[in-house]
Amino acid sequence: MKKILVVESSPMGDKSVSRRLTKDILGELLEKHPGSSVTVRDLTQKPLPHLTAEQLVAFATLLEKRD
């Protein structure tokens, strides 16, 4: 394994069971695959922007009708 992506989304921080579980699993993965790179994305620290109605309509517009 060369790359590991961890996506955190619980707003509970240190009290989050899922974050503790993720930490344990990550530790096991790194033990089995030393030298792997780890990227952590914490959606509570840097949330993804919500889609707007305009963007959703654009996704549903046929390619030949887009401008």
PyMOL Python script that loads the backbone (N, CA, C, O; Angstrom):
from pymol import cmd

cmd.read_pdbstr("""\
ATOM      1  N   MET A   1       0.857  -1.170   0.000  1.00  0.00           N
ATOM      2  CA  MET A   1       0.000   0.000   0.000  1.00  0.00           C
ATOM      3  C   MET A   1       0.900   1.229   0.000  1.00  0.00           C
ATOM      4  O   MET A   1       1.857   1.297   0.771  1.00  0.00           O
ATOM      5  N   LYS A   2       0.605   2.183  -0.844  1.00  0.00           N
ATOM      6  CA  LYS A   2       1.448   3.373  -0.931  1.00  0.00           C
ATOM      7  C   LYS A   2       0.772   4.621  -0.388  1.00  0.00           C
ATOM      8  O   LYS A   2       1.427   5.477   0.206  1.00  0.00           O
ATOM      9  N   LYS A   3      -0.550   4.730  -0.591  1.00  0.00           N
ATOM     10  CA  LYS A   3      -1.252   5.939  -0.166  1.00  0.00           C
ATOM     11  C   LYS A   3      -2.491   5.563   0.631  1.00  0.00           C
ATOM     12  O   LYS A   3      -3.236   4.659   0.256  1.00  0.00           O
ATOM     13  N   ILE A   4      -2.697   6.264   1.726  1.00  0.00           N
ATOM     14  CA  ILE A   4      -3.867   6.047   2.570  1.00  0.00           C
ATOM     15  C   ILE A   4      -4.568   7.394   2.726  1.00  0.00           C
ATOM     16  O   ILE A   4      -3.945   8.386   3.103  1.00  0.00           O
ATOM     17  N   LEU A   5      -5.864   7.419   2.435  1.00  0.00           N
ATOM     18  CA  LEU A   5      -6.670   8.621   2.611  1.00  0.00           C
ATOM     19  C   LEU A   5      -7.596   8.407   3.798  1.00  0.00           C
ATOM     20  O   LEU A   5      -8.354   7.439   3.843  1.00  0.00           O
ATOM     21  N   VAL A   6      -7.526   9.319   4.756  1.00  0.00           N
ATOM     22  CA  VAL A   6      -8.402   9.284   5.929  1.00  0.00           C
ATOM     23  C   VAL A   6      -9.333  10.484   5.829  1.00  0.00           C
ATOM     24  O   VAL A   6      -8.879  11.626   5.761  1.00  0.00           O
ATOM     25  N   VAL A   7     -10.636  10.222   5.820  1.00  0.00           N
ATOM     26  CA  VAL A   7     -11.624  11.296   5.791  1.00  0.00           C
ATOM     27  C   VAL A   7     -12.345  11.299   7.133  1.00  0.00           C
ATOM     28  O   VAL A   7     -13.059  10.355   7.471  1.00  0.00           O
ATOM     29  N   GLU A   8     -12.149  12.362   7.883  1.00  0.00           N
ATOM     30  CA  GLU A   8     -12.783  12.522   9.186  1.00  0.00           C
ATOM     31  C   GLU A   8     -13.982  13.453   9.028  1.00  0.00           C
ATOM     32  O   GLU A   8     -13.904  14.466   8.333  1.00  0.00           O
ATOM     33  N   SER A   9     -15.099  13.099   9.681  1.00  0.00           N
ATOM     34  CA  SER A   9     -16.267  13.970   9.565  1.00  0.00           C
ATOM     35  C   SER A   9     -17.016  14.163  10.882  1.00  0.00           C
ATOM     36  O   SER A   9     -17.972  14.938  10.935  1.00  0.00           O
ATOM     37  N   SER A  10     -16.606  13.484  11.929  1.00  0.00           N
ATOM     38  CA  SER A  10     -17.314  13.617  13.199  1.00  0.00           C
ATOM     39  C   SER A  10     -16.960  14.931  13.882  1.00  0.00           C
ATOM     40  O   SER A  10     -15.783  15.248  14.052  1.00  0.00           O
ATOM     41  N   PRO A  11     -17.975  15.696  14.275  1.00  0.00           N
ATOM     42  CA  PRO A  11     -17.707  16.946  14.983  1.00  0.00           C
ATOM     43  C   PRO A  11     -17.369  16.738  16.463  1.00  0.00           C
ATOM     44  O   PRO A  11     -17.155  17.711  17.185  1.00  0.00           O
ATOM     45  N   MET A  12     -17.319  15.487  16.923  1.00  0.00           N
ATOM     46  CA  MET A  12     -17.103  15.189  18.343  1.00  0.00           C
ATOM     47  C   MET A  12     -15.638  15.248  18.761  1.00  0.00           C
ATOM     48  O   MET A  12     -15.331  15.135  19.948  1.00  0.00           O
ATOM     49  N   GLY A  13     -14.730  15.425  17.804  1.00  0.00           N
ATOM     50  CA  GLY A  13     -13.310  15.550  18.138  1.00  0.00           C
ATOM     51  C   GLY A  13     -12.776  14.335  18.867  1.00  0.00           C
ATOM     52  O   GLY A  13     -12.986  13.206  18.423  1.00  0.00           O
ATOM     53  N   ASP A  14     -12.081  14.549  19.991  1.00  0.00           N
ATOM     54  CA  ASP A  14     -11.477  13.459  20.758  1.00  0.00           C
ATOM     55  C   ASP A  14     -12.501  12.509  21.370  1.00  0.00           C
ATOM     56  O   ASP A  14     -12.155  11.388  21.740  1.00  0.00           O
ATOM     57  N   LYS A  15     -13.740  12.935  21.480  1.00  0.00           N
ATOM     58  CA  LYS A  15     -14.798  12.095  22.055  1.00  0.00           C
ATOM     59  C   LYS A  15     -15.437  11.180  21.012  1.00  0.00           C
ATOM     60  O   LYS A  15     -16.306  10.377  21.350  1.00  0.00           O
ATOM     61  N   SER A  16     -15.027  11.288  19.766  1.00  0.00           N
ATOM     62  CA  SER A  16     -15.607  10.514  18.678  1.00  0.00           C
ATOM     63  C   SER A  16     -15.106   9.068  18.677  1.00  0.00           C
ATOM     64  O   SER A  16     -13.901   8.817  18.668  1.00  0.00           O
ATOM     65  N   VAL A  17     -16.040   8.135  18.686  1.00  0.00           N
ATOM     66  CA  VAL A  17     -15.687   6.719  18.614  1.00  0.00           C
ATOM     67  C   VAL A  17     -15.124   6.399  17.228  1.00  0.00           C
ATOM     68  O   VAL A  17     -14.158   5.646  17.110  1.00  0.00           O
ATOM     69  N   SER A  18     -15.718   6.962  16.194  1.00  0.00           N
ATOM     70  CA  SER A  18     -15.243   6.674  14.836  1.00  0.00           C
ATOM     71  C   SER A  18     -13.821   7.190  14.611  1.00  0.00           C
ATOM     72  O   SER A  18     -13.042   6.553  13.902  1.00  0.00           O
ATOM     73  N   ARG A  19     -13.475   8.327  15.198  1.00  0.00           N
ATOM     74  CA  ARG A  19     -12.107   8.846  15.053  1.00  0.00           C
ATOM     75  C   ARG A  19     -11.103   7.944  15.783  1.00  0.00           C
ATOM     76  O   ARG A  19      -9.993   7.724  15.297  1.00  0.00           O
ATOM     77  N   ARG A  20     -11.498   7.427  16.948  1.00  0.00           N
ATOM     78  CA  ARG A  20     -10.602   6.502  17.662  1.00  0.00           C
ATOM     79  C   ARG A  20     -10.427   5.211  16.872  1.00  0.00           C
ATOM     80  O   ARG A  20      -9.324   4.672  16.784  1.00  0.00           O
ATOM     81  N   LEU A  21     -11.517   4.724  16.301  1.00  0.00           N
ATOM     82  CA  LEU A  21     -11.450   3.513  15.485  1.00  0.00           C
ATOM     83  C   LEU A  21     -10.561   3.743  14.268  1.00  0.00           C
ATOM     84  O   LEU A  21      -9.742   2.892  13.921  1.00  0.00           O
ATOM     85  N   THR A  22     -10.724   4.883  13.627  1.00  0.00           N
ATOM     86  CA  THR A  22      -9.897   5.221  12.464  1.00  0.00           C
ATOM     87  C   THR A  22      -8.418   5.263  12.845  1.00  0.00           C
ATOM     88  O   THR A  22      -7.565   4.768  12.109  1.00  0.00           O
ATOM     89  N   LYS A  23      -8.126   5.853  13.994  1.00  0.00           N
ATOM     90  CA  LYS A  23      -6.741   5.937  14.463  1.00  0.00           C
ATOM     91  C   LYS A  23      -6.154   4.545  14.674  1.00  0.00           C
ATOM     92  O   LYS A  23      -5.008   4.285  14.308  1.00  0.00           O
ATOM     93  N   ASP A  24      -6.944   3.654  15.264  1.00  0.00           N
ATOM     94  CA  ASP A  24      -6.488   2.272  15.487  1.00  0.00           C
ATOM     95  C   ASP A  24      -6.245   1.546  14.164  1.00  0.00           C
ATOM     96  O   ASP A  24      -5.226   0.877  13.993  1.00  0.00           O
ATOM     97  N   ILE A  25      -7.176   1.680  13.244  1.00  0.00           N
ATOM     98  CA  ILE A  25      -7.042   1.023  11.934  1.00  0.00           C
ATOM     99  C   ILE A  25      -5.840   1.579  11.183  1.00  0.00           C
ATOM    100  O   ILE A  25      -5.083   0.828  10.568  1.00  0.00           O
ATOM    101  N   LEU A  26      -5.668   2.885  11.235  1.00  0.00           N
ATOM    102  CA  LEU A  26      -4.520   3.511  10.567  1.00  0.00           C
ATOM    103  C   LEU A  26      -3.216   2.985  11.140  1.00  0.00           C
ATOM    104  O   LEU A  26      -2.277   2.709  10.393  1.00  0.00           O
ATOM    105  N   GLY A  27      -3.148   2.843  12.456  1.00  0.00           N
ATOM    106  CA  GLY A  27      -1.950   2.294  13.092  1.00  0.00           C
ATOM    107  C   GLY A  27      -1.637   0.887  12.590  1.00  0.00           C
ATOM    108  O   GLY A  27      -0.482   0.561  12.317  1.00  0.00           O
ATOM    109  N   GLU A  28      -2.675   0.052  12.468  1.00  0.00           N
ATOM    110  CA  GLU A  28      -2.493  -1.315  11.972  1.00  0.00           C
ATOM    111  C   GLU A  28      -2.046  -1.316  10.510  1.00  0.00           C
ATOM    112  O   GLU A  28      -1.175  -2.095  10.124  1.00  0.00           O
ATOM    113  N   LEU A  29      -2.643  -0.444   9.704  1.00  0.00           N
ATOM    114  CA  LEU A  29      -2.250  -0.368   8.295  1.00  0.00           C
ATOM    115  C   LEU A  29      -0.789   0.050   8.144  1.00  0.00           C
ATOM    116  O   LEU A  29      -0.056  -0.515   7.333  1.00  0.00           O
ATOM    117  N   LEU A  30      -0.374   1.036   8.927  1.00  0.00           N
ATOM    118  CA  LEU A  30       1.007   1.509   8.831  1.00  0.00           C
ATOM    119  C   LEU A  30       1.992   0.453   9.338  1.00  0.00           C
ATOM    120  O   LEU A  30       3.128   0.382   8.870  1.00  0.00           O
ATOM    121  N   GLU A  31       1.550  -0.367  10.298  1.00  0.00           N
ATOM    122  CA  GLU A  31       2.395  -1.472  10.768  1.00  0.00           C
ATOM    123  C   GLU A  31       2.608  -2.496   9.658  1.00  0.00           C
ATOM    124  O   GLU A  31       3.713  -3.002   9.462  1.00  0.00           O
ATOM    125  N   LYS A  32       1.530  -2.788   8.937  1.00  0.00           N
ATOM    126  CA  LYS A  32       1.590  -3.787   7.865  1.00  0.00           C
ATOM    127  C   LYS A  32       2.225  -3.235   6.595  1.00  0.00           C
ATOM    128  O   LYS A  32       2.801  -3.981   5.803  1.00  0.00           O
ATOM    129  N   HIS A  33       2.115  -1.923   6.410  1.00  0.00           N
ATOM    130  CA  HIS A  33       2.614  -1.291   5.182  1.00  0.00           C
ATOM    131  C   HIS A  33       3.467  -0.065   5.528  1.00  0.00           C
ATOM    132  O   HIS A  33       3.063   1.067   5.263  1.00  0.00           O
ATOM    133  N   PRO A  34       4.633  -0.291   6.112  1.00  0.00           N
ATOM    134  CA  PRO A  34       5.480   0.852   6.485  1.00  0.00           C
ATOM    135  C   PRO A  34       5.875   1.667   5.251  1.00  0.00           C
ATOM    136  O   PRO A  34       6.032   1.130   4.155  1.00  0.00           O
ATOM    137  N   GLY A  35       6.026   2.936   5.453  1.00  0.00           N
ATOM    138  CA  GLY A  35       6.418   3.804   4.350  1.00  0.00           C
ATOM    139  C   GLY A  35       5.247   4.351   3.557  1.00  0.00           C
ATOM    140  O   GLY A  35       5.433   5.156   2.644  1.00  0.00           O
ATOM    141  N   SER A  36       4.046   3.922   3.899  1.00  0.00           N
ATOM    142  CA  SER A  36       2.864   4.449   3.204  1.00  0.00           C
ATOM    143  C   SER A  36       2.696   5.924   3.539  1.00  0.00           C
ATOM    144  O   SER A  36       3.030   6.364   4.639  1.00  0.00           O
ATOM    145  N   SER A  37       2.176   6.680   2.582  1.00  0.00           N
ATOM    146  CA  SER A  37       1.878   8.085   2.859  1.00  0.00           C
ATOM    147  C   SER A  37       0.425   8.190   3.301  1.00  0.00           C
ATOM    148  O   SER A  37      -0.446   7.482   2.796  1.00  0.00           O
ATOM    149  N   VAL A  38       0.183   9.078   4.245  1.00  0.00           N
ATOM    150  CA  VAL A  38      -1.157   9.256   4.794  1.00  0.00           C
ATOM    151  C   VAL A  38      -1.605  10.689   4.551  1.00  0.00           C
ATOM    152  O   VAL A  38      -0.890  11.637   4.876  1.00  0.00           O
ATOM    153  N   THR A  39      -2.795  10.839   3.975  1.00  0.00           N
ATOM    154  CA  THR A  39      -3.415  12.143   3.797  1.00  0.00           C
ATOM    155  C   THR A  39      -4.682  12.150   4.637  1.00  0.00           C
ATOM    156  O   THR A  39      -5.524  11.260   4.510  1.00  0.00           O
ATOM    157  N   VAL A  40      -4.815  13.153   5.492  1.00  0.00           N
ATOM    158  CA  VAL A  40      -5.997  13.261   6.343  1.00  0.00           C
ATOM    159  C   VAL A  40      -6.807  14.478   5.904  1.00  0.00           C
ATOM    160  O   VAL A  40      -6.279  15.585   5.803  1.00  0.00           O
ATOM    161  N   ARG A  41      -8.083  14.259   5.649  1.00  0.00           N
ATOM    162  CA  ARG A  41      -9.010  15.344   5.323  1.00  0.00           C
ATOM    163  C   ARG A  41     -10.040  15.397   6.440  1.00  0.00           C
ATOM    164  O   ARG A  41     -10.809  14.454   6.628  1.00  0.00           O
ATOM    165  N   ASP A  42     -10.054  16.493   7.178  1.00  0.00           N
ATOM    166  CA  ASP A  42     -10.998  16.661   8.274  1.00  0.00           C
ATOM    167  C   ASP A  42     -12.082  17.638   7.826  1.00  0.00           C
ATOM    168  O   ASP A  42     -11.856  18.845   7.737  1.00  0.00           O
ATOM    169  N   LEU A  43     -13.251  17.093   7.549  1.00  0.00           N
ATOM    170  CA  LEU A  43     -14.338  17.913   7.018  1.00  0.00           C
ATOM    171  C   LEU A  43     -14.960  18.837   8.063  1.00  0.00           C
ATOM    172  O   LEU A  43     -15.753  19.714   7.719  1.00  0.00           O
ATOM    173  N   THR A  44     -14.608  18.647   9.334  1.00  0.00           N
ATOM    174  CA  THR A  44     -15.088  19.590  10.345  1.00  0.00           C
ATOM    175  C   THR A  44     -14.189  20.817  10.401  1.00  0.00           C
ATOM    176  O   THR A  44     -14.627  21.887  10.823  1.00  0.00           O
ATOM    177  N   GLN A  45     -12.946  20.675   9.984  1.00  0.00           N
ATOM    178  CA  GLN A  45     -12.007  21.792   9.968  1.00  0.00           C
ATOM    179  C   GLN A  45     -12.064  22.558   8.642  1.00  0.00           C
ATOM    180  O   GLN A  45     -11.909  23.779   8.601  1.00  0.00           O
ATOM    181  N   LYS A  46     -12.291  21.807   7.566  1.00  0.00           N
ATOM    182  CA  LYS A  46     -12.358  22.420   6.246  1.00  0.00           C
ATOM    183  C   LYS A  46     -13.505  21.756   5.474  1.00  0.00           C
ATOM    184  O   LYS A  46     -13.273  20.864   4.658  1.00  0.00           O
ATOM    185  N   PRO A  47     -14.738  22.193   5.733  1.00  0.00           N
ATOM    186  CA  PRO A  47     -15.896  21.543   5.127  1.00  0.00           C
ATOM    187  C   PRO A  47     -15.977  21.757   3.615  1.00  0.00           C
ATOM    188  O   PRO A  47     -15.500  22.758   3.079  1.00  0.00           O
ATOM    189  N   LEU A  48     -16.590  20.792   2.956  1.00  0.00           N
ATOM    190  CA  LEU A  48     -16.832  20.919   1.530  1.00  0.00           C
ATOM    191  C   LEU A  48     -17.979  21.898   1.315  1.00  0.00           C
ATOM    192  O   LEU A  48     -18.937  21.896   2.087  1.00  0.00           O
ATOM    193  N   PRO A  49     -17.903  22.731   0.287  1.00  0.00           N
ATOM    194  CA  PRO A  49     -19.010  23.663   0.039  1.00  0.00           C
ATOM    195  C   PRO A  49     -20.245  22.903  -0.466  1.00  0.00           C
ATOM    196  O   PRO A  49     -20.124  21.895  -1.163  1.00  0.00           O
ATOM    197  N   HIS A  50     -21.415  23.395  -0.109  1.00  0.00           N
ATOM    198  CA  HIS A  50     -22.659  22.795  -0.576  1.00  0.00           C
ATOM    199  C   HIS A  50     -22.918  23.218  -2.013  1.00  0.00           C
ATOM    200  O   HIS A  50     -22.530  24.307  -2.436  1.00  0.00           O
ATOM    201  N   LEU A  51     -23.575  22.344  -2.752  1.00  0.00           N
ATOM    202  CA  LEU A  51     -23.958  22.679  -4.119  1.00  0.00           C
ATOM    203  C   LEU A  51     -25.142  23.630  -4.098  1.00  0.00           C
ATOM    204  O   LEU A  51     -26.029  23.521  -3.251  1.00  0.00           O
ATOM    205  N   THR A  52     -25.146  24.564  -5.040  1.00  0.00           N
ATOM    206  CA  THR A  52     -26.264  25.494  -5.158  1.00  0.00           C
ATOM    207  C   THR A  52     -27.283  24.932  -6.142  1.00  0.00           C
ATOM    208  O   THR A  52     -26.982  24.007  -6.896  1.00  0.00           O
ATOM    209  N   ALA A  53     -28.480  25.490  -6.130  1.00  0.00           N
ATOM    210  CA  ALA A  53     -29.521  25.079  -7.071  1.00  0.00           C
ATOM    211  C   ALA A  53     -29.046  25.308  -8.507  1.00  0.00           C
ATOM    212  O   ALA A  53     -29.312  24.495  -9.392  1.00  0.00           O
ATOM    213  N   GLU A  54     -28.351  26.406  -8.729  1.00  0.00           N
ATOM    214  CA  GLU A  54     -27.843  26.719 -10.070  1.00  0.00           C
ATOM    215  C   GLU A  54     -26.861  25.641 -10.556  1.00  0.00           C
ATOM    216  O   GLU A  54     -26.898  25.248 -11.722  1.00  0.00           O
ATOM    217  N   GLN A  55     -26.005  25.178  -9.681  1.00  0.00           N
ATOM    218  CA  GLN A  55     -25.050  24.131 -10.046  1.00  0.00           C
ATOM    219  C   GLN A  55     -25.760  22.816 -10.352  1.00  0.00           C
ATOM    220  O   GLN A  55     -25.400  22.125 -11.304  1.00  0.00           O
ATOM    221  N   LEU A  56     -26.760  22.470  -9.556  1.00  0.00           N
ATOM    222  CA  LEU A  56     -27.500  21.239  -9.798  1.00  0.00           C
ATOM    223  C   LEU A  56     -28.233  21.271 -11.133  1.00  0.00           C
ATOM    224  O   LEU A  56     -28.270  20.269 -11.847  1.00  0.00           O
ATOM    225  N   VAL A  57     -28.815  22.418 -11.471  1.00  0.00           N
ATOM    226  CA  VAL A  57     -29.489  22.567 -12.765  1.00  0.00           C
ATOM    227  C   VAL A  57     -28.468  22.430 -13.890  1.00  0.00           C
ATOM    228  O   VAL A  57     -28.753  21.803 -14.909  1.00  0.00           O
ATOM    229  N   ALA A  58     -27.285  23.008 -13.718  1.00  0.00           N
ATOM    230  CA  ALA A  58     -26.240  22.932 -14.741  1.00  0.00           C
ATOM    231  C   ALA A  58     -25.815  21.483 -14.973  1.00  0.00           C
ATOM    232  O   ALA A  58     -25.586  21.081 -16.114  1.00  0.00           O
ATOM    233  N   PHE A  59     -25.708  20.695 -13.901  1.00  0.00           N
ATOM    234  CA  PHE A  59     -25.337  19.288 -14.057  1.00  0.00           C
ATOM    235  C   PHE A  59     -26.364  18.526 -14.881  1.00  0.00           C
ATOM    236  O   PHE A  59     -26.011  17.603 -15.615  1.00  0.00           O
ATOM    237  N   ALA A  60     -27.638  18.909 -14.762  1.00  0.00           N
ATOM    238  CA  ALA A  60     -28.708  18.198 -15.452  1.00  0.00           C
ATOM    239  C   ALA A  60     -28.956  18.710 -16.871  1.00  0.00           C
ATOM    240  O   ALA A  60     -29.750  18.133 -17.614  1.00  0.00           O
ATOM    241  N   THR A  61     -28.276  19.794 -17.241  1.00  0.00           N
ATOM    242  CA  THR A  61     -28.457  20.375 -18.577  1.00  0.00           C
ATOM    243  C   THR A  61     -27.649  19.572 -19.602  1.00  0.00           C
ATOM    244  O   THR A  61     -26.477  19.262 -19.384  1.00  0.00           O
ATOM    245  N   LEU A  62     -28.294  19.245 -20.714  1.00  0.00           N
ATOM    246  CA  LEU A  62     -27.633  18.515 -21.789  1.00  0.00           C
ATOM    247  C   LEU A  62     -26.396  19.288 -22.262  1.00  0.00           C
ATOM    248  O   LEU A  62     -26.394  20.518 -22.282  1.00  0.00           O
ATOM    249  N   LEU A  63     -25.366  18.565 -22.633  1.00  0.00           N
ATOM    250  CA  LEU A  63     -24.111  19.209 -23.054  1.00  0.00           C
ATOM    251  C   LEU A  63     -24.324  20.225 -24.169  1.00  0.00           C
ATOM    252  O   LEU A  63     -23.756  21.317 -24.132  1.00  0.00           O
ATOM    253  N   GLU A  64     -25.139  19.872 -25.162  1.00  0.00           N
ATOM    254  CA  GLU A  64     -25.332  20.791 -26.298  1.00  0.00           C
ATOM    255  C   GLU A  64     -26.112  22.056 -25.922  1.00  0.00           C
ATOM    256  O   GLU A  64     -26.134  23.014 -26.694  1.00  0.00           O
ATOM    257  N   LYS A  65     -26.748  22.072 -24.753  1.00  0.00           N
ATOM    258  CA  LYS A  65     -27.491  23.260 -24.317  1.00  0.00           C
ATOM    259  C   LYS A  65     -26.730  24.087 -23.302  1.00  0.00           C
ATOM    260  O   LYS A  65     -27.216  25.126 -22.854  1.00  0.00           O
ATOM    261  N   ARG A  66     -25.544  23.637 -22.936  1.00  0.00           N
ATOM    262  CA  ARG A  66     -24.749  24.406 -21.973  1.00  0.00           C
ATOM    263  C   ARG A  66     -24.026  25.548 -22.682  1.00  0.00           C
ATOM    264  O   ARG A  66     -23.659  25.440 -23.852  1.00  0.00           O
ATOM    265  N   ASP A  67     -23.831  26.640 -21.952  1.00  0.00           N
ATOM    266  CA  ASP A  67     -23.069  27.765 -22.525  1.00  0.00           C
ATOM    267  C   ASP A  67     -21.941  28.172 -21.607  1.00  0.00           C
ATOM    268  O   ASP A  67     -21.193  29.098 -21.920  1.00  0.00           O
TER     269      ASP A  67
END
""", "prot")
cmd.dss("prot")
cmd.show_as("cartoon", "prot")
cmd.util.cbc("prot")
cmd.orient("prot")
